[in-house]
């Protein structure tokens, strides 16, 4: 089949990489691609929000399935446009994508479905929000209601921090329209888990779980980012937890969405806080996660195109998800200054030491230890034939091995081989799991 992938980051690179291995796929297009993606897919110079042009392209090229990576096109209704044109596409329509594009909508669905989540309230004026914080006298989380590139969530341990976060969103308009409404909820303690399910509007199948590292610095310090690394599986949360999340969260949410007339089809990302036997949903995303997709796609064992097509056609129950029992770890290499201001166009060196054909001692070691290393491009570009930085998150170095510690060590060995001015990465990815072992 012919597949069109929408997006240009490391998530999309991992999807293209896995789709490229599907026996049923013989041609991949990507709008708009990146230097890593373009080695496997034909780049398409169409903006991901130019739906009319994308529909025309899919028709002209007889695309059998379109897979949407980022949140913005989903929130803006790309699935609706493709469906109207009679084209098959994996992802939720605009109404269902509100599970991610509106935190207040997601909270209302959780309430209807009886899904466990933090106590909350929503506000559109700063003074009422401040009064709510004053009355609680406890740590809170202030969230911009809409899409804010993973940066609209602020954990506030005191009144001053909460007031500043409220002012940033509702008065200083730091997040634009995404911050016209805020959700303020109780601060939850425990351990975060990212869980993914493939849905067809009525039924769902578990894709797997991973643990993300959202803050910029080691020890979960500093501001939130789009994600600085992830690993899968998460040893302390096994198949029993997967089954519980499907039973207590995914299935009730799908039923509530269907009852509202907005059935959810696509990848449902459930962000959870787990504290002993207590689970709470933090939020939903309406697509594959980043950087969780990179290690999950390393572990995925099967025909991804056939699996996603089954979900898009409303037949997810006939799909089978198989994941390697091995561990996969992703380490994000970021630009200096990210998630704040950062420079672009900085030369990147060393990637050829990992992906080139020249033999080396480290490649021999990786092969002997059954280690697989893959670097996914997140924010890169080619300038005069040279690879340069072109985003805050630049590359995601991913390794898979029989044991978690071996995968972690390999990922960091590879990360150290890549250099660019200002390069920054967390050095404690999967550290919590390793400390338990």
C-alpha positions in Angstrom: 0.0 0.0 0.0 0.9 3.7 -0.3 1.1 5.6 3.0 1.2 9.3 3.7 2.6 10.4 7.0 1.9 14.0 8.3 4.6 15.6 10.4 8.3 16.3 10.5 9.6 15.3 14.0 11.2 12.3 15.7 7.8 10.7 16.3 7.1 10.8 12.6 10.6 9.5 11.8 10.0 6.5 14.1 6.6 5.8 12.5 8.1 6.1 8.9 11.0 3.8 10.0 8.6 1.2 11.2 6.2 1.6 8.3 9.2 1.2 6.0 9.6 -2.3 7.4 5.9 -3.3 6.7 5.7 -6.0 4.1 2.4 -4.4 2.8 4.0 -0.9 2.2 5.8 -0.2 -1.0 5.7 3.6 -1.0 5.8 6.2 1.8 5.2 10.0 1.4 5.8 12.4 4.2 4.5 16.0 4.6 6.9 17.6 5.1 9.7 15.2 6.3 13.2 15.9 7.7 16.7 14.7 6.7 16.2 11.4 8.5 12.7 10.7 7.2 13.7 11.6 3.7 16.0 8.6 3.5 13.0 6.3 3.5 10.0 8.5 2.4 9.4 10.9 -0.5 9.1 14.4 1.0 6.0 16.4 0.2 6.3 20.2 0.3 2.8 20.8 1.7 2.1 22.4 5.1 0.5 20.0 7.5 -2.4 22.4 7.9 -3.1 22.8 4.2 -5.8 20.2 4.2 -7.1 20.9 0.7 -3.7 20.4 -0.9 -3.0 17.3 1.2 -6.4 15.8 0.1 -5.6 16.6 -3.5 -2.2 15.0 -3.2 -3.6 11.8 -1.5 -6.1 11.5 -4.3 -3.6 12.1 -7.1 -1.1 9.6 -5.6 -3.8 7.0 -4.7 -2.7 6.9 -1.1 -4.2 4.0 0.8 -3.7 5.3 4.3 -2.7 8.6 5.9 -1.2 8.6 9.4 -1.2 11.9 11.3 1.6 12.6 13.8 1.2 16.0 15.4 -1.7 17.4 17.4 -2.4 20.7 15.5 -3.7 19.1 12.3 -6.0 16.8 14.3 -7.3 19.7 16.4 -8.0 21.7 13.2 -10.0 18.9 11.5 -7.7 17.1 9.0 -9.5 13.8 9.6 -12.8 15.4 8.8 -11.5 16.7 5.5 -10.0 13.4 4.5 -13.2 11.5 5.5 -15.3 13.8 3.4 -13.1 13.0 0.5 -13.5 9.3 1.1 -9.9 8.8 2.0 -8.7 6.5 4.8 -6.9 8.3 7.6 -5.7 7.2 11.1 -6.6 9.7 13.8 -9.6 11.3 15.6 -11.8 13.8 13.9 -11.9 17.4 15.2 -14.7 16.8 17.8 -12.9 13.7 19.2 -9.5 15.4 19.2 -10.8 17.7 21.9 -9.7 15.1 24.3 -6.3 16.7 23.8 -7.1 20.2 22.4 -9.2 21.1 25.4 -8.3 20.0 28.9 -11.6 21.1 30.2 -13.4 18.9 27.6 -11.2 16.0 28.7 -12.0 16.6 32.3 -15.7 16.6 31.6 -15.4 13.3 29.8 -13.5 11.8 32.6 -16.2 12.9 35.0 -19.0 11.5 32.9 -17.1 8.2 32.4 -16.2 7.8 36.1 -12.5 7.8 35.3 -10.3 8.7 38.3 -8.6 12.1 37.9 -7.5 15.0 40.1 -10.1 17.4 41.5 -10.3 20.5 39.3 -12.0 23.7 38.3 -11.9 25.8 35.1 -11.6 29.6 34.8 -11.6 32.3 32.1 -10.8 35.3 34.4 -7.7 35.7 36.6 -9.3 37.0 39.7 -11.7 34.0 40.1 -8.8 31.7 39.5 -6.7 33.4 42.2 -9.6 33.2 44.7 -9.8 29.4 44.0 -6.1 29.0 44.7 -6.4 31.1 47.9 -9.2 28.8 49.1 -7.3 25.6 48.5 -4.1 26.3 50.5 -2.2 23.5 48.8 0.0 22.8 45.8 -1.9 23.0 42.5 -1.2 22.5 38.8 -2.2 25.3 36.4 -2.9 24.2 32.8 -3.6 26.2 29.7 -6.8 24.6 28.3 -5.6 24.4 24.7 -2.5 23.1 22.9 0.7 24.8 24.1 3.5 22.6 22.7 3.8 20.7 26.0 4.7 23.9 27.9 1.3 25.0 29.2 1.4 23.0 32.4 2.9 24.6 35.5 3.3 22.8 38.9 2.8 25.4 41.6 3.9 24.6 45.2 3.1 28.0 46.6 0.6 30.8 46.1 3.0 33.2 44.3 3.9 30.6 41.6 0.2 29.8 41.0 -0.7 33.5 40.7 2.2 34.0 38.2 1.0 31.0 36.1 -2.5 32.3 36.1 -1.3 35.7 35.0 0.9 34.3 32.3 -2.1 32.5 30.7 -5.1 34.7 31.3 -3.5 38.2 31.5 -0.2 38.2 29.7 -1.4 35.7 27.0 1.8 33.7 27.1 0.0 30.8 25.3 -2.2 32.8 23.0 -5.7 31.4 22.5 -4.6 28.2 24.1 -4.6 30.1 27.5 -7.9 31.8 27.2 -9.2 29.3 29.7 -7.2 27.5 32.5 -7.8 24.3 34.4 -6.5 24.4 38.0 -6.3 21.0 39.6 -5.0 19.4 42.7 -1.3 18.4 42.7 -0.9 14.6 42.5 2.0 12.6 43.9 3.3 9.3 42.6 4.9 8.1 39.5 3.9 9.1 35.9 3.2 6.5 33.2 2.3 7.0 29.5 -0.1 4.4 28.1 -1.1 4.0 24.5 -4.2 2.3 23.0 -5.2 2.0 19.3 -9.0 2.8 19.0 -11.6 2.5 16.2 -14.4 4.5 17.8 -15.9 1.6 19.8 -13.1 -0.9 20.6 -9.5 -0.6 21.5 -6.3 -2.6 21.7 -3.4 -1.9 24.0 -0.2 -0.7 22.3 2.0 -0.5 25.4 3.3 1.7 28.2 6.4 3.9 28.5 7.7 6.4 31.0 8.5 9.9 29.8 10.9 12.5 31.4 9.3 15.9 30.8 11.5 18.4 32.6 14.7 19.8 31.2 17.1 18.9 34.0 18.0 15.7 35.8 16.0 14.8 38.9 12.8 16.1 37.3 13.9 19.8 37.8 13.3 22.8 35.7 10.6 23.7 33.3 8.5 21.2 31.3 9.5 20.4 27.8 8.0 18.3 25.0 9.9 15.4 26.6 13.6 14.7 27.1 13.6 10.9 27.0 11.6 7.8 27.6 11.9 4.0 28.1 9.7 1.0 27.7 8.7 -1.4 29.2 8.3 0.1 32.7 9.4 -2.8 35.0 7.2 -1.9 37.9 4.0 -1.7 35.8 3.4 -4.9 34.0 0.5 -6.5 32.1 -1.8 -6.3 35.0 -1.6 -2.5 35.0 -2.1 -2.5 31.3 -5.3 -4.5 31.7 -6.5 -2.2 34.5 -5.9 1.0 32.5 -7.9 -0.5 29.6 -10.7 -1.5 31.9 -10.9 1.6 34.1 -9.9 4.3 31.7 -9.8 3.5 28.0 -13.0 1.5 27.7 -15.2 3.9 29.8 -13.8 6.9 27.9 -14.5 5.3 24.5 -18.1 4.6 25.7 -18.6 8.1 26.9 -17.2 9.6 23.7 -19.5 7.4 21.6 -22.5 8.3 23.8 -21.7 12.0 23.1 -21.7 11.4 19.3 -18.0 12.0 19.1 -16.5 8.5 18.9 -12.7 8.4 19.2 -10.6 6.7 16.6 -6.8 6.8 16.5 -4.1 6.6 19.1 -5.2 7.4 22.6 -2.4 8.5 24.9 -3.3 8.3 28.5 -0.9 10.2 30.9 -1.3 8.7 34.4 -0.1 9.3 37.9 0.2 6.1 39.9 0.5 6.1 43.7 0.5 2.6 45.1 -2.9 1.1 44.1 -4.3 4.5 43.3 -4.3 5.7 39.6 -5.4 9.1 38.3 -5.5 10.3 34.7 -3.5 13.5 34.3 -4.5 14.2 30.7 -5.1 12.6 27.3 -3.3 13.1 24.0 -5.0 12.2 20.8 -2.0 10.9 18.9 1.3 9.0 19.4 3.6 10.5 22.0 7.0 12.0 21.5 9.5 10.8 22.7 7.6 7.6 23.7 6.9 6.6 20.1 10.6 6.2 19.4 11.3 3.4 21.9 7.8 1.9 21.3 8.4 1.6 17.6 11.8 0.0 18.3 9.9 -2.7 20.2 6.9 -3.0 17.8 7.0 -6.4 16.1 4.6 -6.7 13.2 3.1 -4.8 10.3 2.3 -1.3 11.6 0.5 -0.3 8.4 -1.9 -3.2 8.6 -2.5 -2.5 12.3 -3.2 1.2 11.8 -5.4 0.5 8.7 -7.5 -1.9 10.8 -8.2 0.8 13.3 -8.9 3.4 10.6 -11.5 1.0 9.1 -13.2 0.3 12.4 -11.8 -3.2 12.8 -9.2 -2.8 15.5 -10.4 -6.0 17.1 -8.8 -7.9 14.2 -5.4 -6.3 14.7 -2.7 -7.8 16.8 0.0 -5.8 18.7 3.2 -7.6 19.5 6.0 -5.9 21.3 9.5 -7.3 21.8 10.3 -8.3 25.4 13.5 -6.3 25.1 13.9 -2.8 26.6 14.2 0.3 24.6 15.5 3.7 25.8 15.3 7.1 24.1 17.5 10.1 25.0 16.7 13.5 23.5 19.5 15.8 22.4 18.3 19.3 22.7 19.5 22.8 21.7 21.1 25.0 24.3 18.5 27.2 25.9 15.5 24.9 25.1 12.7 25.0 26.2 13.4 28.8 26.0 15.1 30.6 23.2 17.7 28.7 21.2 19.8 29.1 18.1 19.3 27.2 14.8 21.7 26.3 12.1 24.4 24.8 14.3 26.5 22.1 12.6 25.9 18.5 13.9 28.8 16.0 13.7 29.3 12.4 14.8 26.1 10.9 13.4 28.0 9.0 10.8 29.9 7.1 13.6 26.6 5.5 14.5 24.8 5.2 11.2 27.7 5.0 8.7 28.9 1.7 7.2 32.4 2.0 8.5 33.1 -0.8 11.1 34.1 0.2 14.6 34.8 -1.3 18.0 31.6 0.1 19.5 29.4 -1.3 16.7 31.0 -4.7 17.2 30.3 -4.5 20.9 26.6 -3.5 20.2 26.3 -6.4 17.8 27.8 -8.9 20.3 25.4 -7.7 23.0 22.3 -7.8 20.7 22.0 -4.0 20.9 20.2 -2.1 18.2 20.8 1.7 18.0 18.7 4.1 15.9 18.8 7.9 15.8 15.6 9.7 15.0 15.6 13.2 13.7 13.5 15.7 15.5 14.7 19.2 14.6 17.3 19.0 11.9 17.9 20.5 8.4 20.4 20.3 5.6 22.3 23.5 4.8 24.7 23.2 1.8 24.7 19.5 2.3 25.6 19.6 6.0 23.3 18.5 8.8 22.4 21.4 11.2 20.1 22.0 14.1 16.6 23.3 13.3 14.6 23.0 16.5 14.6 22.8 20.3 14.7 19.0 20.4 17.2 18.0 17.7 17.8 14.2 17.8 16.4 11.3 19.7 19.0 8.6 20.3 17.3 5.3 20.8 18.7 1.9 21.8 17.1 -1.5 22.4 18.8 -4.4 24.3 17.8 -7.5 26.2 18.2 -5.7 29.5 17.2 -2.1 30.5 20.7 -1.2 31.9 22.4 -2.4 28.7 19.9 -0.3 26.6 20.5 2.8 28.8 24.3 2.5 28.5 24.1 2.0 24.7 21.8 5.0 24.3 24.3 7.2 26.3 27.3 5.8 24.4 25.7 6.8 21.2 24.5 10.2 22.5 28.1 11.1 23.5 29.2 10.4 19.9 27.0 13.2 18.5 28.1 16.8 18.9 26.8 20.3 18.3 27.4 23.5 20.1 25.1 23.9 23.1 24.0 20.2 23.0 22.1 19.2 26.2 20.6 16.0 27.3 19.3 14.5 30.6 21.6 11.9 32.0 19.1 10.1 34.2 16.6 8.6 31.7 15.2 5.4 33.3 17.2 6.2 36.5 14.2 5.5 38.7 13.7 2.0 37.2 17.4 1.2 37.4 17.5 2.2 41.1 14.9 -0.4 41.8 16.7 -3.2 40.1 
